[in-house]
Amino acid sequence: MKARRVPGLAPDARFGDAAAATVEVRAAEVFAHADGVLDTGDIERVHNMRVATRRLRAAMEVFAPCFPPKEHKRLLKEVKHLADALGARRDPDVAIEELTGMQGVRGVISELRAEQDRGNEDVAAALQRVLEKNLAERLAALAQEART
């Protein structure tokens, strides 16, 4: 998955404006992949959302001085929690894909599918927390803080 271009990034851009634009774009990428992420038949969705969370985390860490420290720390923790849930779900996805078609591994694949289901429960819970805590709106507000 290729990262979206961040409009307005230029060598003469104010650091706070660059921070805001980057966090806005990277957050939008995360939420763009939320639809269908629980579908175990399309493992690229969870992969793409996980990559997007890593990009958002990196942007938040690079631009940390632009944001109010307490809110930045809280939001970064929430993004990391979502990324961890996605990572736990991704591991069995990869293993199942590698093992499918091999002889004598049905039992292992069965165990991995159960792990995948548990991972999906964690991702669903993490997504529910994201919605309940209005993470998208709070990230947008954080980005706006960098502009002021």
C-alpha positions as CSV (number, residue, x, y, z in Angstrom):
1,M,0.0,0.0,0.0
2,K,1.4,3.3,-1.1
3,A,1.2,6.2,1.4
4,R,-1.0,9.1,0.4
5,R,0.7,12.3,-0.6
6,V,0.5,15.0,2.1
7,P,-0.6,18.3,0.4
8,G,1.2,21.4,1.4
9,L,4.5,19.8,2.4
10,A,7.3,22.0,1.2
11,P,10.7,23.0,2.5
12,D,9.4,26.5,3.5
13,A,6.3,25.1,5.3
14,R,5.9,26.0,8.9
15,F,6.7,22.9,11.1
16,G,3.3,23.1,12.8
17,D,1.4,23.2,9.5
18,A,3.4,20.2,8.2
19,A,2.6,18.4,11.4
20,A,-1.1,19.1,11.1
21,A,-1.3,18.1,7.4
22,T,0.7,14.9,8.0
23,V,-1.4,13.8,10.9
24,E,-4.6,14.6,9.1
25,V,-3.6,12.6,6.1
26,R,-2.2,9.6,8.0
27,A,-5.3,9.5,10.3
28,A,-7.6,9.5,7.3
29,E,-5.6,6.6,5.9
30,V,-6.2,4.6,9.1
31,F,-9.9,5.1,9.0
32,A,-10.2,4.5,5.3
33,H,-9.2,0.9,5.9
34,A,-11.6,0.3,8.8
35,D,-14.4,-0.9,6.6
36,G,-14.2,-4.6,6.1
37,V,-11.1,-5.0,8.3
38,L,-12.7,-7.9,10.2
39,D,-13.2,-9.9,7.0
40,T,-10.8,-12.8,7.3
41,G,-11.3,-13.6,3.6
42,D,-9.3,-10.5,2.7
43,I,-6.2,-10.3,4.8
44,E,-4.9,-7.3,2.9
45,R,-7.4,-5.0,4.7
46,V,-6.0,-5.7,8.1
47,H,-2.4,-5.4,6.7
48,N,-3.2,-2.0,5.1
49,M,-4.8,-0.7,8.3
50,R,-1.9,-1.9,10.3
51,V,0.6,-0.1,8.0
52,A,-1.5,3.0,8.2
53,T,-1.4,3.0,12.0
54,R,2.4,2.6,11.9
55,R,2.6,5.6,9.6
56,L,0.4,7.7,11.8
57,R,2.4,6.7,14.9
58,A,5.6,7.7,13.2
59,A,4.1,11.1,12.2
60,M,2.9,11.7,15.7
61,E,6.3,10.9,17.1
62,V,8.2,13.1,14.7
63,F,5.9,16.0,15.2
64,A,5.4,15.6,18.9
65,P,6.8,19.0,19.8
66,C,3.9,20.6,17.9
67,F,1.1,19.1,20.0
68,P,-0.1,19.5,23.6
69,P,1.9,16.9,25.5
70,K,-1.0,15.3,27.5
71,E,-3.4,14.9,24.6
72,H,-0.6,13.8,22.3
73,K,0.4,11.1,24.7
74,R,-3.2,9.9,25.2
75,L,-3.9,9.7,21.4
76,L,-0.6,8.0,20.6
77,K,-1.4,5.4,23.2
78,E,-4.8,4.8,21.6
79,V,-3.2,4.5,18.1
80,K,-0.7,2.0,19.5
81,H,-3.4,0.0,21.1
82,L,-5.2,-0.3,17.8
83,A,-1.9,-1.2,16.0
84,D,-1.2,-3.9,18.6
85,A,-4.7,-5.4,18.0
86,L,-4.2,-5.3,14.3
87,G,-0.7,-6.9,14.6
88,A,-2.1,-9.8,16.7
89,R,-4.7,-10.4,14.1
90,R,-2.2,-10.2,11.2
91,D,0.1,-12.9,12.5
92,P,-2.3,-15.8,12.0
93,D,-3.4,-14.4,8.7
94,V,0.2,-14.7,7.4
95,A,0.7,-18.1,8.8
96,I,-2.6,-19.4,7.4
97,E,-1.7,-18.1,4.0
98,E,1.7,-19.8,4.1
99,L,0.4,-23.1,5.3
100,T,-2.7,-23.4,3.1
101,G,-2.2,-26.2,0.6
102,M,0.5,-28.0,2.5
103,Q,-0.1,-31.6,3.5
104,G,-0.7,-32.6,7.1
105,V,-1.2,-29.1,8.6
106,R,-5.0,-29.0,8.9
107,G,-4.8,-29.1,12.7
108,V,-2.3,-26.2,12.7
109,I,-4.5,-24.2,10.4
110,S,-7.5,-24.9,12.6
111,E,-5.6,-23.6,15.6
112,L,-4.5,-20.5,13.6
113,R,-8.1,-19.8,12.5
114,A,-9.2,-19.9,16.2
115,E,-6.3,-17.4,16.9
116,Q,-7.5,-15.3,14.0
117,D,-11.0,-15.3,15.4
118,R,-9.7,-14.2,18.8
119,G,-7.6,-11.5,17.1
120,N,-10.7,-10.3,15.3
121,E,-12.5,-10.0,18.6
122,D,-9.6,-7.8,19.8
123,V,-9.7,-5.7,16.6
124,A,-13.4,-5.3,16.9
125,A,-13.1,-4.2,20.5
126,A,-10.3,-1.8,19.6
127,L,-12.4,-0.3,16.8
128,Q,-15.3,0.1,19.1
129,R,-13.1,2.0,21.6
130,V,-11.8,4.1,18.7
131,L,-15.4,5.0,17.8
132,E,-16.6,5.5,21.4
133,K,-13.6,7.8,22.2
134,N,-14.0,9.7,18.9
135,L,-10.4,9.1,17.9
136,A,-10.8,10.5,14.4
137,E,-12.2,13.8,15.7
138,R,-9.7,14.0,18.5
139,L,-6.8,13.4,16.0
140,A,-8.3,16.2,13.8
141,A,-8.4,18.5,16.8
142,L,-4.8,17.6,17.7
143,A,-3.7,18.4,14.2
144,Q,-5.5,21.8,14.4
145,E,-3.6,22.5,17.6
146,A,-0.3,22.3,15.6
147,R,-1.6,25.1,13.3
148,T,-2.0,27.6,16.2
